[in-house]
Amino acid sequence: MPIPPRLLAHLRRWKERKIIARHFVEFNGEGVSSVKTAFKHAVTLAKLGPGVSPHTLRHTAATWLMQNGTDPWQAAGYLGMSVETLLRVYGHHHPDHLKDAVAKMTAKPTASASPQKRTEKKKTNVVKIQ
């Protein structure tokens, strides 16, 4: 399978800047033959405990991006997911989540939202019999 031109451009730039030497995925200049095994080893070295997966890091990144008020379009692009998915799953972490509802709950009632004037008679479905 050929390398996509866009990826190839990145690989060439990384090689020029000595970010990578010979392998697409490296650690200490050596090629990583299994990302899965390497990740497990990194989790063990970091003492993160069982159950930590690459998805855990992705979930954490999405949560932190939302908590820090990142523009959803930029966060979704960074994470490689749609804005709709980001907002549905992580939107409640954004500081603007429910901002309008909170503002409306704590605001003074407006004229259109105020209770009926006391001088007006309320309509009822009670019939007065004489």
C-alpha positions in Angstrom: 0.0 0.0 0.0 1.6 3.3 -1.0 2.1 6.1 1.6 -0.4 9.0 1.1 1.4 12.1 -0.2 0.3 14.2 2.8 1.8 11.7 5.2 4.9 11.4 3.1 5.4 15.1 3.4 5.2 14.9 7.2 7.6 12.0 7.3 10.2 13.9 5.2 9.8 17.0 7.4 10.2 14.9 10.6 13.3 13.2 9.2 14.9 16.6 8.3 14.2 17.9 11.8 15.5 14.7 13.3 12.2 14.0 15.0 12.4 10.5 13.6 15.6 8.7 12.3 14.5 5.5 10.4 11.1 4.4 11.7 7.6 5.8 11.7 7.2 5.0 15.4 10.3 5.2 17.4 11.4 5.2 21.0 15.0 6.2 21.9 15.9 5.9 18.2 14.8 2.3 17.9 11.8 1.2 15.9 8.7 0.2 17.8 7.5 -3.1 16.3 4.2 -3.2 18.3 2.5 0.0 19.4 0.2 -2.1 21.6 3.1 -3.7 23.5 4.9 -0.4 23.7 1.9 1.3 25.2 1.4 -1.5 27.8 5.1 -1.1 28.7 4.7 2.7 29.0 1.6 2.3 31.2 3.6 -0.1 33.5 6.6 2.3 33.7 4.3 5.2 34.5 2.5 3.1 37.1 -0.9 4.0 35.7 -2.5 0.7 36.6 -4.6 -1.8 34.7 -7.3 -0.7 32.4 -5.5 2.3 30.9 -5.7 2.2 27.2 -5.0 4.7 24.3 -8.7 5.5 24.5 -8.2 6.6 28.1 -5.7 9.2 26.9 -8.1 10.3 24.1 -11.0 10.6 26.6 -8.8 12.6 28.9 -7.6 14.9 26.1 -11.2 15.5 25.0 -12.3 16.3 28.6 -9.4 18.7 29.2 -9.9 20.5 25.9 -13.6 21.0 26.8 -12.8 22.0 30.4 -10.3 24.6 29.1 -13.0 26.2 26.9 -11.4 25.1 23.6 -13.4 26.0 20.5 -15.4 22.8 19.7 -14.5 22.9 16.0 -10.7 23.0 16.8 -11.0 20.4 19.5 -12.9 18.0 17.2 -10.3 18.5 14.5 -7.4 17.9 16.9 -9.1 14.7 18.2 -10.2 13.5 14.7 -13.9 13.4 15.5 -16.9 15.3 14.4 -18.1 18.4 16.3 -21.4 16.6 16.8 -19.8 13.7 18.5 -17.5 15.9 20.6 -20.4 18.0 21.9 -22.7 15.0 22.5 -20.1 13.0 24.5 -17.9 15.7 26.1 -19.9 19.0 25.7 -21.0 18.9 29.4 -17.4 19.6 30.4 -17.3 22.9 28.5 -17.6 26.0 30.7 -20.3 27.4 28.4 -22.5 24.3 28.9 -25.9 25.4 30.3 -24.5 29.0 30.5 -27.7 30.4 29.0 -29.9 28.3 31.3 -28.0 29.5 34.4 -28.3 33.1 33.3 -32.0 32.8 32.7 -32.5 31.0 36.1 -30.7 33.8 38.0 -32.1 36.8 36.1 -35.0 39.0 37.2 -38.2 38.2 35.3 -38.9 40.3 32.3 -42.2 42.0 31.6 -43.3 39.2 29.3 -42.3 36.5 31.8 -43.8 38.2 34.9 -46.9 36.8 36.6 -50.3 38.2 35.6 -51.2 41.5 37.0 -53.3 41.3 40.1 -55.9 43.7 38.8 -56.8 41.3 35.9 -59.2 38.6 36.7 -58.0 35.1 35.9 -60.2 33.1 33.7 -61.5 30.0 35.3 -63.7 27.2 34.2 -65.9 27.6 37.3 -69.5 28.5 36.6 -71.4 30.6 39.2 -74.9 29.3 39.7 -77.6 31.7 41.0 
